[in-house]
C-alpha cells in the first residue's frame, strides 16, 4: 500500500525542514517505505521554495509543487491531482497532530478495508489536546455547533489538520466539492463524505497547539459563516450533495 502525504505550506521557512525531517525519520523508524511526500506551496514569499527544493534533492520521496493561488483547499486539491498512491491525505507541517498517528493510519487502512476516510479529531472523548488558547477554543466550539446544527455534521471535529482518504474516494469528493481555496474546503470535503454515506472514521488524536500559526481568526470566521450558508442551501434547499 502506497500513501501520499500532502503538506500545504505558506511562508513556512521556520517549520518546513523540521516537519519534513521528522516525518521521514518517523517512517524510517516504523520501517515503512511505500510513501511519497508532496509539499504544495500556495504562494510563499519567504525562503520556503529554496528549503523545499533542497529537501527534494536530499530525499527522493519528497516532491515540491508551487501553485498560483493561496489556500489550504487549493493546495489539497492539487495534491490529490498529483497523487499516485492508494491512500492520500494531508497533515499540517507543524505536526501539531502527534506523528505517531501517521503510523496508526497506515495500519488502519491496511487492516480495515471498509474504512474509506480517516478524520483526525481533537474533540473525541479519547483525544488529548494541549495548549489550546481560550479564544480559539470558543471559536472552534462555536463552529462545531453551527456545523452540527445547520449542516448535520456527525464527526466530532472538522479541521484537525490530519485527514487521510482512499484514492477513489478523494477523487469523488474533489469532483463533488466547490473550488473554495481556504480552510473551509476541508470542512466541505468531510461533510460531503458524510452526506454520501462514505465510511468515515472519527479518530481521536494527541494534539499540541502551535502558537506560531498564521491563520487569521476573524477573517476565517467570516468566511466560514458565508460557506455554511452556501452549503445549507445546497444540502437542504437544492438537495445537492
Number of C-alpha atoms within 10 A of each C-alpha: 12 14 23 25 24 28 27 26 26 22 17 22 18 14 15 22 18 13 18 21 12 14 19 18 11 16 17 11 9 10 9 14 13 12 19 21 24 25 27 25 27 24 18 16 12 13 12 21 24 11 15 25 16 13 20 17 11 10 15 10 16 20 17 16 17 16 14 10 13 17 21 25 24 22 30 26 22 19 24 23 12 14 22 15 18 15 26 28 25 23 21 18 23 23 21 19 24 13 19 14 16 19 13 11 21 16 11 15 21 12 10 9 9 12 16 20 27 21 25 29 28 26 21 16 11 12 15 15 18 13 10 13 11 9 10 12 11 11 14 16 14 12 18 20 14 16 22 13 10 15 20 15 20 16 21 18 23 27 19 19 22 25 25 26 24 19 20 12 16 23 15 13 19 18 11 15 17 13 12 16 18 18 19 22 24 22 21 23 19 26 23 22 22 18 15 11 8 15 13 19 17 20 23 20 25 19 23 17 16 14 9 9 8 10 9 8 11 10 9 13 16 10 13 20 14 10 17 19 12 11 21 17 14 13 17 12 9 10 10 13 16
